[in-house]
Amino acid sequence: MTDQGSKAEALNYEQAREELIAIVQRLESGGVPLEESLALWERGEQLAAICQAWLDGAKAKIEAARQMEQTANES
């Protein structure tokens, strides 16, 4: 695994989201050379995946809590 990959996995949701926002703003501002744009795009994809993983995990926890509550209420 690369150092950047290790760093990316260690980010919490807020850190990944803030970095992703900065990348999007930089790409939208224009004037970024093609090679750098591609690197930023790839990093943005990594960050989006990290954010999605955090959101999926939170959703799973909520669903599990709802199931536990529903099971407790049915007993």
C-alpha positions as CSV (number, residue, x, y, z in Angstrom):
1,M,0.0,0.0,0.0
2,T,1.3,3.5,-0.8
3,D,1.9,6.2,1.8
4,Q,-0.9,8.2,0.2
5,G,-3.3,5.3,0.5
6,S,-2.3,4.8,4.2
7,K,-2.8,8.5,4.8
8,A,-6.2,8.4,3.0
9,E,-7.5,5.5,5.1
10,A,-6.5,7.3,8.3
11,L,-8.7,10.3,7.5
12,N,-12.0,10.8,9.3
13,Y,-15.1,11.9,7.4
14,E,-14.7,15.6,8.0
15,Q,-11.0,15.6,7.0
16,A,-11.8,13.7,3.8
17,R,-14.7,15.9,3.0
18,E,-12.7,19.1,3.5
19,E,-9.9,17.9,1.3
20,L,-12.4,16.9,-1.3
21,I,-14.0,20.3,-1.3
22,A,-10.6,22.0,-1.7
23,I,-9.8,19.7,-4.7
24,V,-13.2,20.5,-6.3
25,Q,-12.7,24.2,-5.9
26,R,-9.2,24.0,-7.3
27,L,-10.4,22.0,-10.4
28,E,-13.4,24.4,-10.9
29,S,-11.2,27.4,-10.8
30,G,-9.4,26.3,-13.9
31,G,-5.8,27.0,-14.9
32,V,-4.6,23.7,-13.5
33,P,-2.2,21.8,-15.8
34,L,-3.6,18.6,-17.2
35,E,-1.2,16.3,-15.4
36,E,-2.0,18.0,-12.1
37,S,-5.7,17.9,-12.9
38,L,-5.6,14.2,-13.4
39,A,-3.7,13.7,-10.1
40,L,-6.3,15.9,-8.3
41,W,-9.1,14.0,-9.9
42,E,-7.7,10.6,-8.7
43,R,-7.2,12.0,-5.2
44,G,-10.8,13.3,-5.3
45,E,-12.0,9.8,-6.3
46,Q,-10.1,8.3,-3.3
47,L,-11.6,10.9,-0.9
48,A,-15.1,10.4,-2.3
49,A,-14.7,6.7,-1.6
50,I,-13.6,7.4,1.9
51,C,-16.5,9.7,2.6
52,Q,-18.9,7.1,1.1
53,A,-17.4,4.4,3.3
54,W,-18.0,6.5,6.4
55,L,-21.6,7.3,5.4
56,D,-22.2,3.6,4.7
57,G,-20.9,2.7,8.1
58,A,-23.0,5.2,9.8
59,K,-26.1,4.0,7.9
60,A,-25.4,0.4,8.9
61,K,-25.1,1.4,12.6
62,I,-28.4,3.3,12.4
63,E,-30.1,0.4,10.7
64,A,-28.7,-2.0,13.3
65,A,-29.9,0.2,16.1
66,R,-33.4,0.4,14.6
67,Q,-33.5,-3.4,14.2
68,M,-32.5,-3.8,17.9
69,E,-35.1,-1.3,19.0
70,Q,-37.8,-2.9,16.8
71,T,-36.9,-6.4,18.2
72,A,-37.0,-5.1,21.8
73,N,-40.4,-3.5,21.2
74,E,-41.8,-6.7,19.7
75,S,-40.8,-8.7,22.8
